Amino acid sequence: MPIWTVRIPEGRDEVVEADLLTTEGGSLVALSEDGLLLRAWAPGQWRTVGHLPGTDPGPAGTPERHREVVVGLPRP
């Protein structure tokens, strides 16, 4: 299962193991292959998401190095 990092406003990285990450109404959600919700971040509570390279291939064929794949903007 792919491993992702989610940068939160305090500058820390949260690590989550999930098959899929998606946004919904400004929220970020991590889902298992079966569609089970593994973790969620509220709007304004996450900044960037990156894929950690490892044994799993990168999302959508991205190269095997850490890079941002989703960027969240704080709400005014």
Kinemage of the C-alpha trace (Angstrom):
@kinemage 1
@onewidth
@group {chain A} dominant
@subgroup {mainchain}
@vectorlist {calphas} color= white
{ca met a 1} P 0.000 0.000 0.000
{ca pro a 2} L 1.430 3.448 -0.882
{ca ile a 3} L 2.671 5.683 1.927
{ca trp a 4} L 1.882 9.408 1.857
{ca thr a 5} L 3.003 12.437 3.850
{ca val a 6} L 0.579 15.212 4.677
{ca arg a 7} L 2.068 18.543 5.791
{ca ile a 8} L -0.122 20.220 8.403
{ca pro a 9} L -0.064 23.928 9.384
{ca glu a 10} L 2.265 23.409 12.363
{ca gly a 11} L 4.951 22.364 9.858
{ca arg a 12} L 4.857 18.701 10.864
{ca asp a 13} L 4.374 15.806 8.468
{ca glu a 14} L 1.727 13.184 9.182
{ca val a 15} L 2.313 9.817 7.505
{ca val a 16} L -0.609 7.708 6.280
{ca glu a 17} L -0.684 4.384 4.457
{ca ala a 18} L -3.572 4.500 1.961
{ca asp a 19} L -4.406 3.280 -1.526
{ca leu a 20} L -6.079 6.541 -2.501
{ca leu a 21} L -6.100 10.170 -1.392
{ca thr a 22} L -8.748 12.551 -2.645
{ca thr a 23} L -10.271 15.921 -1.845
{ca glu a 24} L -13.927 16.576 -1.133
{ca gly a 25} L -15.213 20.074 -0.399
{ca gly a 26} L -11.737 21.219 0.648
{ca ser a 27} L -11.199 18.240 2.939
{ca leu a 28} L -8.542 15.637 2.270
{ca val a 29} L -9.482 11.989 2.808
{ca ala a 30} L -7.385 8.815 2.745
{ca leu a 31} L -9.162 5.657 1.576
{ca ser a 32} L -8.308 1.960 1.556
{ca glu a 33} L -8.595 -0.171 -1.577
{ca asp a 34} L -12.060 -1.217 -0.336
{ca gly a 35} L -13.163 2.413 -0.007
{ca leu a 36} L -12.930 2.535 3.789
{ca leu a 37} L -12.069 5.926 5.260
{ca leu a 38} L -8.667 5.688 6.934
{ca arg a 39} L -8.008 9.329 7.825
{ca ala a 40} L -9.395 12.785 7.073
{ca trp a 41} L -8.124 16.350 7.349
{ca ala a 42} L -10.474 19.334 7.544
{ca pro a 43} L -10.273 22.270 5.127
{ca gly a 44} L -7.361 24.506 6.113
{ca gln a 45} L -5.772 21.743 8.207
{ca trp a 46} L -3.447 20.414 5.506
{ca arg a 47} L -1.085 22.086 3.072
{ca thr a 48} L 0.680 19.595 0.797
{ca val a 49} L 0.622 15.877 0.155
{ca gly a 50} L 3.531 13.854 -1.157
{ca his a 51} L 4.138 10.224 -2.044
{ca leu a 52} L 7.015 8.506 -0.238
{ca pro a 53} L 9.007 6.278 -2.569
{ca gly a 54} L 9.465 2.671 -1.610
{ca thr a 55} L 8.338 -0.716 -2.774
{ca asp a 56} L 5.072 0.567 -4.261
{ca pro a 57} L 5.016 2.388 -7.594
{ca gly a 58} L 4.278 6.075 -7.455
{ca pro a 59} L 0.812 7.457 -8.146
{ca ala a 60} L 0.029 7.777 -11.855
{ca gly a 61} L 3.535 6.697 -12.779
{ca thr a 62} L 5.385 9.486 -10.976
{ca pro a 63} L 9.134 9.004 -10.581
{ca glu a 64} L 10.398 7.244 -7.457
{ca arg a 65} L 11.248 10.367 -5.479
{ca his a 66} L 9.359 12.499 -2.988
{ca arg a 67} L 7.359 15.289 -4.591
{ca glu a 68} L 4.163 17.151 -3.872
{ca val a 69} L 1.138 15.659 -5.577
{ca val a 70} L -1.698 17.664 -3.977
{ca val a 71} L -1.593 21.208 -2.587
{ca gly a 72} L -4.254 22.594 -0.247
{ca leu a 73} L -4.758 26.293 0.287
{ca pro a 74} L -5.923 27.808 3.579
{ca arg a 75} L -9.396 29.271 3.600
{ca pro a 76} L -9.683 33.066 4.084
